Amino acid sequence: MKSQRAVVLGAGAWGTALAVMLSRSGRPTTLCVRRPAQVELLRGRSENTTYLPGIKFPPTLEISGRWPQALAQAHIVILAIPSSLARSAIAEVVPAITAGAIVISAAKGIEQQSLVTMSAMLRELCAPGVNLAVLSGPGFAAEIAAGRPAALVAASSDNAIACEVQQIFSNSTLRVYRSSDVLGVELAGAVKNVIAIATGIGDGLELGSSARAAVITRGLAELARLAVALGARFETIGGLAGLGDLVLTCTGDLSRNRALGIRLGRGEKVSDAARFGEGQPIAEGFANARSVVELARRAKIEMPIVEGVYRALYEAEPPRDIVEGLLSRELKAEF
């Protein structure tokens, strides 16, 4: 019988949280890291003090830097790697993944160079016998790891795989729904990061709660237009991966993307606000803004909020000028 071991690649906040949760549930789990010094640090402290402080590892959680050996025994492989680093990491580990394994993307982003989603990249790089799925939705790593109630969505084009992933991650505090709309789930995860930067900019400018609600709602409309144009299902955008994750990321104090926007709104330079040094979690929206804008332009979809965030990040347009530009656009019907 094939091992039921889960291997998590990526020891950031989200990867660590998923590894902790699976290990607590009784599944043999290995958290893989690259550097030997990091292996010893995590083992010695039994905690990821850099990315997920305060969450102690279950005694059963294995920490390893020997990912080829770990992957050879894995039934479940979870990729919790930033989208900007995913291709090189996936290409390196793919030869060690065995046929029949389930590879789950837990990253929320679109590759800048190719403009493909993480699951599309996996389809390109993985062997035909590997099963693919996506895990997404509204969940902060610290809250999931602490066992606070939440709901996520497992998506796969194969319903049997979606059901299995749903069962793997569901527990007494986490309810997982399933979906066959992989594209919609992934697009929602990428676009919501950019909209969260926009809400953060508004918060940094102290524009108020009404402005935040307007950005969230119109941002949702932009997401829906793009997703449907690219072939996703409209109802996915109103679900956990869309509306749910959008609301969380745009309002939660633990949101890295919102925090980036707040710093921009308060007048910090992009080079300072988006400085992600050692030990600093990555705000995926920084890279996503470029990818989403390019996708929208190719599809000829109007996304003024996303375009505004792009200009703030990459063209140094003052945030207040962007807000004024959005408010002075031609009046039109809501739908």
Residue frames as qw, qx, qy, qz and C-alpha x, y, z in Angstrom:
[[0.000, 0.887, 0.461, 0.000, 0.00, 0.00, 0.00],
 [0.390, 0.557, -0.029, 0.733, 1.33, 3.44, -0.94],
 [0.325, -0.257, -0.479, 0.774, 2.36, 5.69, 1.94],
 [0.032, -0.854, -0.496, -0.158, -0.17, 8.34, 2.94],
 [0.482, -0.427, -0.107, 0.757, 2.62, 10.74, 3.85],
 [0.240, 0.941, 0.218, 0.098, 2.22, 14.44, 3.07],
 [0.609, -0.133, 0.049, 0.781, 5.25, 16.50, 2.11],
 [0.084, 0.961, 0.232, -0.126, 5.05, 20.29, 2.26],
 [0.628, 0.177, 0.124, 0.748, 7.54, 22.23, 0.13],
 [0.034, 0.626, 0.069, 0.776, 7.98, 25.76, 1.41],
 [0.495, -0.409, -0.618, 0.454, 8.45, 26.66, 5.05],
 [0.052, -0.335, 0.011, -0.941, 6.90, 30.10, 4.95],
 [0.385, -0.061, 0.488, -0.781, 3.87, 30.95, 7.05],
 [0.788, 0.141, -0.082, -0.594, 1.32, 29.12, 4.89],
 [0.693, 0.264, -0.671, -0.028, 3.40, 26.02, 4.26],
 [0.121, 0.202, -0.790, 0.566, 4.24, 25.73, 7.94],
 [0.533, -0.022, 0.346, -0.772, 0.60, 26.16, 8.95],
 [0.833, 0.174, -0.297, -0.432, -0.56, 23.42, 6.58],
 [0.547, 0.269, -0.766, 0.205, 2.18, 21.07, 7.76],
 [0.124, -0.162, 0.684, -0.700, 1.30, 21.66, 11.40],
 [0.681, 0.049, 0.140, -0.717, -2.40, 21.11, 10.74],
 [0.813, 0.216, -0.476, -0.256, -1.88, 17.86, 8.82],
 [0.381, 0.258, -0.800, 0.385, 0.52, 16.50, 11.41],
 [0.330, -0.121, 0.549, -0.758, -1.92, 17.29, 14.22],
 [0.782, 0.105, -0.058, -0.611, -4.63, 15.41, 12.35],
 [0.814, -0.218, 0.535, -0.059, -2.53, 12.25, 12.48],
 [0.819, 0.570, 0.002, 0.057, -1.18, 12.18, 8.94],
 [0.737, -0.271, 0.190, 0.589, 2.55, 11.46, 8.59],
 [0.290, 0.946, 0.122, 0.079, 3.89, 14.84, 7.45],
 [0.681, -0.170, 0.089, 0.707, 7.27, 16.22, 6.42],
 [0.126, 0.975, 0.063, -0.174, 8.04, 19.93, 6.12],
 [0.802, 0.163, 0.164, 0.551, 10.89, 20.35, 3.64],
 [0.051, -0.964, 0.093, 0.244, 13.33, 23.25, 3.73],
 [0.721, 0.640, -0.196, 0.182, 16.40, 23.93, 1.63],
 [0.207, 0.717, -0.514, 0.423, 19.16, 25.11, 3.94],
 [0.665, -0.110, -0.683, 0.281, 20.73, 22.77, 6.53],
 [0.123, 0.080, -0.462, 0.875, 20.91, 25.64, 9.01],
 [0.518, -0.178, -0.071, -0.834, 17.16, 26.18, 8.68],
 [0.761, -0.149, -0.612, -0.156, 16.53, 22.48, 9.28],
 [0.504, -0.073, -0.641, 0.574, 18.48, 22.61, 12.52],
 [0.112, -0.130, 0.234, -0.957, 16.82, 25.85, 13.58],
 [0.656, -0.199, -0.267, -0.678, 13.30, 24.51, 13.07],
 [0.763, -0.139, -0.628, 0.063, 14.12, 21.23, 14.76],
 [0.388, 0.044, -0.560, 0.731, 15.84, 22.90, 17.68],
 [0.201, -0.046, 0.250, -0.946, 13.08, 25.40, 18.39],
 [0.099, 0.379, 0.920, -0.011, 10.17, 23.15, 17.34],
 [0.160, 0.828, 0.384, -0.375, 8.65, 26.33, 15.95],
 [0.500, 0.473, 0.295, 0.663, 8.99, 28.55, 12.88],
 [0.283, -0.676, -0.293, 0.614, 9.91, 31.70, 14.78],
 [0.188, -0.160, 0.361, 0.899, 10.61, 33.56, 11.53],
 [0.231, -0.146, -0.559, -0.783, 7.31, 33.11, 9.71],
 [0.624, -0.454, -0.481, -0.415, 4.85, 31.59, 12.20],
 [0.144, 0.296, -0.676, 0.659, 5.93, 32.50, 15.73],
 [0.478, -0.171, 0.440, -0.741, 3.99, 31.14, 18.67],
 [0.907, 0.107, -0.097, -0.396, 2.86, 27.92, 16.95],
 [0.402, -0.490, 0.774, -0.009, 4.66, 24.88, 18.36],
 [0.513, 0.278, -0.713, -0.388, 5.23, 21.91, 16.08],
 [0.927, -0.218, 0.061, -0.298, 3.52, 18.62, 16.91],
 [0.512, -0.536, 0.660, 0.119, 6.11, 16.02, 18.00],
 [0.764, 0.228, 0.593, 0.113, 5.18, 13.95, 14.94],
 [0.476, 0.873, -0.002, -0.105, 6.04, 16.65, 12.38],
 [0.804, -0.102, 0.246, 0.531, 9.26, 15.83, 10.56],
 [0.142, 0.930, -0.166, -0.296, 11.60, 18.57, 9.36],
 [0.819, -0.006, 0.428, 0.383, 13.88, 17.62, 6.49],
 [0.117, 0.758, -0.329, -0.551, 16.26, 19.12, 3.99],
 [0.211, -0.177, 0.893, 0.355, 16.41, 15.88, 2.01],
 [0.584, 0.345, 0.144, -0.720, 13.44, 16.52, -0.23],
 [0.518, 0.292, -0.687, -0.418, 14.17, 13.85, -2.90],
 [0.191, -0.003, -0.957, 0.218, 13.96, 11.12, -0.28],
 [0.280, 0.272, 0.567, -0.725, 10.87, 12.67, 1.29],
 [0.544, 0.364, -0.182, -0.734, 9.08, 13.04, -2.04],
 [0.359, 0.195, -0.880, -0.243, 9.75, 9.43, -2.97],
 [0.107, -0.219, -0.916, 0.319, 7.52, 8.41, -0.03],
 [0.222, 0.251, 0.274, -0.901, 4.83, 11.06, -0.52],
 [0.214, 0.519, 0.813, 0.155, 1.23, 10.51, -1.52],
 [0.044, 0.946, 0.320, 0.005, 0.45, 14.21, -1.02],
 [0.534, -0.003, 0.034, 0.845, 2.82, 16.97, -2.17],
 [0.021, -0.921, -0.369, 0.125, 1.88, 20.52, -1.19],
 [0.513, 0.290, 0.083, 0.804, 3.61, 23.40, -2.95],
 [0.228, -0.910, -0.307, 0.162, 3.55, 26.47, -0.73],
 [0.549, -0.161, 0.209, 0.793, 6.10, 28.46, -2.68],
 [0.175, 0.689, 0.074, -0.699, 5.66, 32.08, -3.89],
 [0.741, 0.596, 0.307, -0.048, 4.53, 32.18, -7.51],
 [0.265, 0.902, -0.332, -0.082, 7.64, 34.16, -8.50],
 [0.170, -0.576, 0.799, -0.012, 9.86, 31.26, -7.39],
 [0.837, 0.038, 0.423, -0.344, 7.61, 28.36, -8.30],
 [0.812, 0.523, -0.207, -0.155, 8.87, 27.31, -11.75],
 [0.333, 0.597, -0.699, 0.211, 12.48, 26.68, -10.77],
 [0.411, -0.308, 0.725, -0.459, 11.43, 24.94, -7.56],
 [0.862, 0.195, 0.271, -0.382, 8.88, 22.72, -9.31],
 [0.714, 0.576, -0.392, -0.071, 11.29, 21.79, -12.09],
 [0.082, 0.555, -0.770, 0.303, 13.81, 20.72, -9.47],
 [0.458, -0.166, 0.742, -0.461, 11.46, 18.50, -7.46],
 [0.783, 0.264, -0.099, -0.554, 9.32, 16.98, -10.24],
 [0.569, 0.349, -0.740, -0.086, 11.68, 14.04, -10.99],
 [0.054, 0.155, -0.873, 0.460, 11.29, 12.82, -7.40],
 [0.587, 0.068, 0.316, -0.742, 7.47, 12.87, -7.39],
 [0.236, -0.014, 0.964, 0.121, 6.03, 9.41, -7.92],
 [0.323, -0.181, -0.629, -0.683, 3.19, 8.45, -10.26],
 [0.462, -0.517, -0.714, -0.103, -0.19, 8.55, -8.56],
 [0.306, -0.307, -0.426, 0.794, 0.81, 11.26, -6.10],
 [0.042, 0.882, 0.449, 0.137, -1.46, 14.26, -5.61],
 [0.420, 0.016, -0.066, 0.905, 0.34, 17.57, -6.09],
 [0.101, -0.851, -0.513, 0.055, -1.52, 20.49, -4.53],
 [0.309, 0.407, -0.022, 0.859, -0.75, 24.12, -5.28],
 [0.341, -0.729, -0.507, 0.308, -1.27, 26.27, -2.21],
 [0.296, -0.225, 0.090, 0.924, 0.22, 29.40, -3.80],
 [0.277, 0.808, 0.481, -0.198, -1.89, 32.34, -4.96],
 [0.070, -0.705, 0.297, 0.640, -0.39, 33.91, -8.01],
 [0.781, 0.603, 0.165, -0.001, 0.23, 33.97, -11.74],
 [0.708, -0.193, 0.262, 0.626, 3.68, 33.56, -13.24],
 [0.082, 0.794, -0.050, -0.601, 4.88, 36.86, -14.68],
 [0.104, -0.394, 0.687, 0.601, 6.80, 35.53, -17.67],
 [0.002, -0.133, -0.915, -0.380, 4.22, 33.08, -19.02],
 [0.455, -0.103, 0.071, -0.882, 1.03, 34.44, -17.40],
 [0.634, -0.145, -0.724, -0.230, 0.01, 30.89, -16.49],
 [0.677, -0.593, 0.120, -0.418, -1.58, 29.81, -13.23],
 [0.295, -0.540, 0.774, -0.148, 0.24, 27.54, -10.82],
 [0.784, 0.095, 0.589, -0.172, -1.80, 24.49, -11.82],
 [0.719, 0.689, -0.040, -0.081, -1.10, 25.14, -15.52],
 [0.117, 0.761, -0.632, 0.089, 2.59, 25.28, -14.68],
 [0.559, -0.284, 0.753, -0.198, 2.28, 21.99, -12.82],
 [0.845, 0.395, 0.316, -0.173, 0.53, 20.38, -15.80],
 [0.518, 0.794, -0.317, -0.013, 3.40, 21.52, -17.98],
 [0.064, 0.680, -0.698, 0.213, 6.16, 20.24, -15.70],
 [0.599, -0.253, 0.686, -0.327, 4.74, 17.16, -13.98],
 [0.012, -0.089, 0.949, 0.303, 4.59, 13.64, -15.40],
 [0.483, -0.193, -0.489, -0.700, 1.21, 12.51, -16.81],
 [0.581, -0.296, -0.758, 0.021, 0.56, 10.12, -13.91],
 [0.198, -0.123, -0.511, 0.828, 0.56, 12.88, -11.29],
 [0.111, -0.740, -0.648, -0.145, -2.80, 14.18, -10.01],
 [0.219, 0.213, -0.095, 0.947, -3.20, 17.95, -9.64],
 [0.267, -0.769, -0.581, -0.014, -5.29, 20.09, -7.30],
 [0.134, 0.492, -0.139, 0.849, -5.45, 23.57, -5.81],
 [0.406, -0.590, -0.618, 0.326, -6.16, 24.63, -2.22],
 [0.132, 0.319, 0.032, 0.938, -7.35, 28.20, -1.75],
 [0.380, -0.714, -0.537, -0.237, -9.80, 30.44, 0.05],
 [0.163, -0.812, 0.154, -0.539, -9.96, 32.78, 3.04],
 [0.869, -0.437, -0.176, 0.149, -7.47, 31.65, 5.63],
 [0.029, 0.865, -0.443, 0.233, -4.65, 33.41, 7.46],
 [0.655, 0.245, -0.685, 0.206, -1.81, 31.03, 8.29],
 [0.014, 0.267, -0.665, 0.698, -1.64, 32.03, 11.95],
 [0.640, -0.082, 0.242, -0.724, -5.36, 31.46, 12.46],
 [0.868, 0.153, -0.396, -0.256, -5.43, 28.12, 10.63],
 [0.526, 0.276, -0.714, 0.371, -2.43, 26.89, 12.61],
 [0.166, -0.210, 0.583, -0.767, -4.03, 28.04, 15.87],
 [0.030, -0.284, -0.958, 0.020, -7.10, 25.95, 15.08],
 [0.281, 0.372, 0.277, -0.840, -9.52, 28.81, 14.63],
 [0.597, 0.463, 0.648, -0.096, -12.59, 28.02, 12.50],
 [0.128, 0.542, -0.407, -0.724, -12.24, 28.61, 8.76],
 [0.789, 0.400, 0.453, -0.106, -13.39, 27.34, 5.37],
 [0.098, -0.518, 0.599, 0.602, -11.31, 26.71, 2.25],
 [0.817, 0.445, 0.068, -0.361, -11.91, 25.23, -1.20],
 [0.491, -0.293, 0.746, 0.341, -10.17, 22.30, -2.89],
 [0.625, 0.624, -0.039, -0.468, -10.31, 22.44, -6.68],
 [0.335, -0.275, 0.821, 0.372, -9.45, 19.82, -9.27],
 [0.521, 0.262, -0.437, -0.684, -10.67, 18.89, -12.73],
 [0.499, -0.038, -0.864, -0.058, -10.93, 15.33, -11.38],
 [0.582, -0.566, -0.053, -0.581, -13.80, 15.14, -8.90],
 [0.908, -0.261, -0.305, 0.123, -12.32, 12.09, -7.16],
 [0.569, 0.163, -0.292, 0.751, -9.11, 14.02, -6.49],
 [0.179, -0.522, 0.052, -0.832, -11.06, 17.07, -5.28],
 [0.788, -0.482, -0.204, -0.323, -12.97, 14.80, -2.88],
 [0.847, -0.117, -0.329, 0.400, -9.76, 13.25, -1.57],
 [0.318, 0.311, -0.228, 0.866, -8.11, 16.62, -0.98],
 [0.457, -0.556, -0.098, -0.687, -11.30, 17.80, 0.71],
 [0.878, -0.401, -0.257, -0.054, -11.13, 14.84, 3.09],
 [0.719, 0.112, -0.316, 0.608, -7.41, 15.29, 3.75],
 [0.185, 0.304, -0.212, 0.910, -7.69, 18.88, 4.94],
 [0.517, -0.560, -0.227, -0.606, -11.10, 18.88, 6.64],
 [0.392, -0.054, -0.772, 0.498, -11.08, 18.63, 10.42],
 [0.234, -0.647, -0.675, 0.268, -13.05, 19.84, 13.44],
 [0.112, -0.726, -0.139, 0.664, -12.12, 23.50, 12.84],
 [0.058, 0.426, -0.496, -0.754, -11.55, 23.61, 9.07],
 [0.673, 0.448, 0.545, -0.220, -14.36, 22.95, 6.60],
 [0.128, -0.349, 0.619, 0.691, -13.21, 22.35, 3.03],
 [0.693, 0.532, 0.275, -0.400, -15.55, 22.59, 0.06],
 [0.553, -0.078, 0.653, 0.512, -14.70, 21.25, -3.38],
 [0.423, 0.747, 0.003, -0.514, -14.84, 22.74, -6.87],
 [0.785, 0.240, 0.445, 0.358, -14.07, 21.71, -10.44],
 [0.326, 0.921, 0.086, 0.196, -13.40, 25.32, -11.49],
 [0.756, -0.263, -0.019, 0.599, -9.64, 25.30, -11.04],
 [0.361, 0.410, 0.179, 0.818, -9.12, 28.38, -13.22],
 [0.275, -0.786, -0.237, -0.500, -11.69, 30.45, -11.33],
 [0.742, -0.632, -0.138, 0.178, -10.24, 29.51, -7.96],
 [0.698, -0.118, 0.069, 0.703, -6.71, 30.42, -9.04],
 [0.200, 0.556, 0.222, 0.775, -7.61, 33.68, -10.78],
 [0.447, -0.816, -0.236, -0.280, -9.54, 34.76, -7.70],
 [0.774, -0.499, -0.082, 0.381, -6.55, 34.03, -5.48],
 [0.559, 0.098, 0.140, 0.811, -4.27, 36.19, -7.62],
 [0.028, 0.629, 0.287, 0.722, -6.57, 39.15, -8.29],
 [0.525, -0.787, -0.313, -0.084, -7.75, 39.53, -4.69],
 [0.679, -0.330, -0.092, 0.649, -4.15, 40.22, -3.65],
 [0.284, 0.266, 0.216, 0.896, -4.03, 43.24, -5.94],
 [0.307, -0.705, -0.375, -0.517, -7.41, 44.56, -4.77],
 [0.676, -0.614, -0.307, 0.266, -6.19, 44.20, -1.18],
 [0.494, -0.070, 0.004, 0.866, -3.31, 46.54, -1.96],
 [0.041, -0.503, -0.336, -0.795, -5.88, 49.03, -3.26],
 [0.540, -0.730, -0.372, -0.194, -7.94, 48.84, -0.06],
 [0.690, -0.400, -0.188, 0.574, -4.75, 49.26, 1.93],
 [0.303, 0.237, 0.140, 0.912, -3.90, 52.39, -0.03],
 [0.303, -0.656, -0.350, -0.597, -7.32, 53.78, 0.84],
 [0.699, -0.631, -0.309, 0.133, -6.80, 52.91, 4.50],
 [0.621, -0.146, -0.064, 0.767, -3.37, 54.52, 4.45],
 [0.081, 0.353, 0.210, 0.908, -4.92, 57.67, 2.99],
 [0.066, 0.288, 0.676, -0.675, -7.62, 57.46, 5.71],
 [0.252, -0.102, -0.492, -0.827, -10.43, 57.53, 3.14],
 [0.555, -0.099, 0.385, -0.731, -12.83, 55.70, 5.44],
 [0.474, 0.052, 0.869, -0.132, -14.95, 52.56, 5.58],
 [0.627, 0.626, 0.274, -0.375, -17.26, 53.63, 2.74],
 [0.349, 0.736, -0.508, -0.281, -14.32, 53.93, 0.37],
 [0.214, -0.329, 0.920, -0.004, -13.07, 50.50, 1.44],
 [0.596, 0.318, 0.685, -0.273, -16.47, 48.95, 0.72],
 [0.561, 0.741, -0.044, -0.367, -16.53, 50.59, -2.71],
 [0.158, 0.641, -0.726, -0.192, -13.08, 49.25, -3.59],
 [0.379, -0.101, 0.912, -0.116, -13.95, 45.73, -2.45],
 [0.619, 0.487, 0.524, -0.324, -17.22, 45.69, -4.41],
 [0.531, 0.780, -0.179, -0.279, -15.86, 47.19, -7.60],
 [0.054, -0.566, 0.816, 0.103, -12.74, 45.06, -7.26],
 [0.556, 0.100, 0.810, -0.158, -14.98, 42.01, -7.14],
 [0.638, 0.680, 0.206, -0.298, -16.62, 43.20, -10.37],
 [0.264, 0.762, -0.548, -0.221, -13.20, 43.51, -12.02],
 [0.303, -0.300, 0.904, -0.031, -12.28, 40.01, -10.89],
 [0.643, 0.351, 0.631, -0.253, -15.55, 38.60, -12.23],
 [0.550, 0.763, -0.099, -0.326, -15.11, 40.26, -15.63],
 [0.138, 0.649, -0.734, -0.142, -11.62, 38.87, -16.07],
 [0.409, -0.154, 0.887, -0.147, -12.40, 35.40, -14.76],
 [0.681, 0.466, 0.487, -0.287, -15.47, 34.90, -16.94],
 [0.475, 0.785, -0.271, -0.293, -13.66, 36.25, -20.01],
 [0.084, 0.569, -0.816, -0.054, -10.88, 33.71, -19.48],
 [0.611, 0.014, -0.738, -0.286, -13.30, 30.80, -19.07],
 [0.079, -0.006, -0.825, 0.560, -13.95, 30.57, -15.34],
 [0.243, -0.585, -0.748, -0.197, -17.41, 30.18, -13.82],
 [0.132, -0.634, 0.001, -0.762, -19.14, 33.27, -12.47],
 [0.739, -0.598, -0.189, -0.247, -20.40, 31.52, -9.32],
 [0.800, -0.063, -0.299, 0.516, -16.83, 30.74, -8.25],
 [0.239, 0.424, -0.140, 0.862, -16.17, 34.45, -7.86],
 [0.494, -0.573, -0.008, -0.654, -18.99, 34.72, -5.32],
 [0.904, -0.281, -0.321, 0.008, -17.60, 31.79, -3.32],
 [0.718, -0.636, 0.043, 0.280, -14.82, 31.19, -0.83],
 [0.689, -0.006, 0.250, 0.680, -11.95, 31.61, -3.28],
 [0.211, 0.573, 0.299, 0.733, -13.42, 34.84, -4.65],
 [0.308, -0.769, -0.111, -0.549, -15.59, 36.95, -2.38],
 [0.809, -0.563, -0.150, 0.081, -14.50, 35.13, 0.77],
 [0.747, -0.113, -0.002, 0.655, -10.78, 35.57, 0.26],
 [0.223, 0.586, 0.156, 0.764, -11.26, 39.08, -1.09],
 [0.448, -0.806, -0.139, -0.362, -13.09, 40.26, 2.03],
 [0.826, -0.482, -0.059, 0.286, -10.52, 38.65, 4.34],
 [0.677, 0.078, 0.090, 0.726, -7.49, 40.02, 2.52],
 [0.118, 0.623, 0.189, 0.750, -8.97, 43.50, 2.14],
 [0.462, -0.749, -0.072, -0.469, -10.02, 43.89, 5.77],
 [0.885, -0.385, -0.198, 0.171, -7.83, 41.64, 7.93],
 [0.226, -0.921, 0.316, 0.020, -5.00, 43.06, 9.99],
 [0.705, -0.331, 0.575, 0.252, -2.87, 40.00, 9.13],
 [0.726, 0.625, 0.267, 0.104, -3.08, 40.73, 5.39],
 [0.562, -0.325, 0.273, 0.710, 0.39, 41.38, 3.96],
 [0.302, 0.444, 0.510, 0.672, -1.08, 42.84, 0.76],
 [0.190, -0.899, -0.347, -0.186, -3.27, 45.29, 2.65],
 [0.572, -0.686, 0.017, 0.450, -0.27, 46.22, 4.81],
 [0.510, 0.039, 0.380, 0.771, 1.74, 47.01, 1.68],
 [0.079, 0.689, 0.470, 0.546, -1.06, 49.27, 0.46],
 [0.408, -0.870, -0.250, 0.114, -1.31, 51.04, 3.81],
 [0.578, -0.457, 0.166, 0.656, 2.39, 51.87, 3.70],
 [0.339, 0.297, 0.467, 0.761, 2.04, 53.22, 0.16],
 [0.128, -0.812, -0.469, -0.323, -0.99, 55.28, 1.16],
 [0.498, -0.809, -0.121, 0.288, 0.97, 56.79, 4.03],
 [0.212, 0.949, -0.216, -0.090, 3.60, 58.01, 1.64],
 [0.621, -0.458, 0.575, 0.272, 6.34, 55.39, 1.77],
 [0.342, 0.560, -0.588, -0.473, 8.28, 54.74, -1.40],
 [0.938, 0.117, -0.187, -0.269, 7.59, 51.45, -3.13],
 [0.592, 0.419, -0.624, 0.290, 11.19, 50.37, -2.56],
 [0.096, -0.303, 0.682, -0.658, 10.64, 50.74, 1.19],
 [0.708, -0.052, 0.240, -0.662, 7.02, 49.58, 1.44],
 [0.944, 0.209, -0.139, -0.215, 7.70, 46.44, -0.59],
 [0.181, 0.622, -0.738, 0.187, 11.02, 45.55, 1.00],
 [0.948, -0.216, -0.032, -0.231, 10.88, 41.85, 1.73],
 [0.140, 0.654, -0.721, 0.183, 14.08, 40.89, 3.48],
 [0.415, 0.049, -0.895, 0.153, 14.99, 37.74, 5.36],
 [0.086, -0.279, -0.797, 0.529, 12.14, 36.77, 7.62],
 [0.327, 0.322, 0.133, -0.878, 9.61, 39.02, 5.94],
 [0.534, 0.374, 0.758, -0.023, 6.61, 37.24, 4.37],
 [0.148, 0.010, 0.529, 0.836, 6.05, 38.07, 0.71],
 [0.443, 0.513, 0.338, -0.653, 3.06, 40.13, -0.38],
 [0.518, 0.198, 0.745, 0.371, 2.12, 38.20, -3.52],
 [0.316, 0.851, 0.395, -0.140, 0.10, 41.15, -4.80],
 [0.136, -0.764, 0.333, 0.536, 3.29, 43.02, -5.67],
 [0.184, -0.204, 0.817, 0.507, 4.13, 40.54, -8.45],
 [0.306, 0.488, 0.817, -0.014, 0.48, 39.71, -9.16],
 [0.202, 0.782, 0.166, -0.566, -0.28, 43.32, -10.13],
 [0.071, 0.534, -0.594, -0.598, 1.96, 43.08, -13.17],
 [0.127, 0.045, 0.963, 0.232, 0.65, 39.66, -14.19],
 [0.240, 0.598, 0.716, -0.267, -3.03, 40.54, -13.76],
 [0.199, 0.740, -0.052, -0.641, -2.69, 43.81, -15.67],
 [0.053, 0.376, -0.752, -0.539, -1.06, 42.00, -18.58],
 [0.168, 0.271, 0.947, 0.039, -3.77, 39.31, -18.56],
 [0.235, 0.709, 0.486, -0.453, -6.49, 41.97, -18.57],
 [0.155, 0.665, -0.310, -0.661, -4.89, 43.92, -21.39],
 [0.030, -0.159, 0.896, 0.413, -4.55, 40.81, -23.53],
 [0.093, 0.440, 0.893, -0.024, -8.19, 39.91, -22.89],
 [0.044, -0.367, -0.257, -0.893, -9.26, 43.55, -23.41],
 [0.465, -0.643, -0.608, 0.030, -10.93, 43.63, -19.98],
 [0.019, -0.733, 0.124, -0.669, -11.27, 46.93, -18.13],
 [0.720, -0.449, -0.445, 0.286, -9.78, 46.74, -14.61],
 [0.114, 0.838, -0.086, 0.527, -9.25, 50.34, -13.45],
 [0.628, -0.738, 0.206, -0.140, -8.54, 49.50, -9.79],
 [0.908, -0.118, 0.227, 0.331, -5.94, 46.89, -10.72],
 [0.555, 0.617, 0.074, 0.553, -4.43, 49.31, -13.25],
 [0.194, -0.902, 0.116, -0.369, -4.22, 51.95, -10.52],
 [0.793, -0.544, 0.259, 0.086, -2.36, 49.60, -8.19],
 [0.838, 0.237, 0.187, 0.455, 0.00, 48.72, -11.01],
 [0.304, 0.788, -0.013, 0.536, 0.80, 52.39, -11.62],
 [0.476, -0.831, 0.191, -0.216, 1.38, 52.97, -7.90],
 [0.869, -0.350, 0.302, 0.180, 3.78, 50.03, -7.69],
 [0.759, 0.101, 0.390, 0.511, 5.63, 50.24, -10.99],
 [0.354, 0.629, 0.257, 0.642, 5.22, 53.79, -12.29],
 [0.343, -0.186, -0.400, 0.830, 5.45, 55.70, -9.00],
 [0.188, -0.554, -0.360, -0.727, 2.10, 57.44, -9.51],
 [0.122, -0.194, 0.563, -0.794, 1.03, 59.11, -6.24],
 [0.024, -0.324, -0.938, 0.123, -1.78, 57.13, -4.55],
 [0.185, 0.575, 0.418, -0.679, -3.96, 60.21, -4.13],
 [0.269, 0.414, -0.433, -0.755, -3.75, 60.90, -7.87],
 [0.151, -0.047, -0.954, -0.257, -4.90, 57.35, -8.54],
 [0.062, 0.481, 0.770, -0.414, -7.91, 57.79, -6.26],
 [0.229, 0.578, 0.059, -0.781, -8.83, 61.06, -7.96],
 [0.218, 0.269, -0.708, -0.616, -8.54, 59.38, -11.35],
 [0.064, -0.239, -0.969, -0.017, -10.88, 56.56, -10.31],
 [0.097, 0.582, 0.592, -0.549, -13.47, 59.00, -8.98],
 [0.224, 0.599, -0.124, -0.759, -13.39, 61.14, -12.12],
 [0.177, 0.011, 0.884, 0.432, -14.00, 58.29, -14.57],
 [0.376, -0.114, -0.433, -0.811, -17.01, 58.48, -16.89],
 [0.540, -0.023, 0.568, -0.621, -20.28, 57.67, -15.13],
 [0.432, 0.118, -0.783, -0.433, -21.89, 54.39, -16.19],
 [0.837, -0.295, -0.171, -0.427, -24.34, 51.67, -15.19],
 [0.525, -0.563, 0.615, -0.172, -23.22, 49.39, -12.38],
 [0.630, -0.041, 0.768, 0.109, -23.78, 46.20, -14.39]]
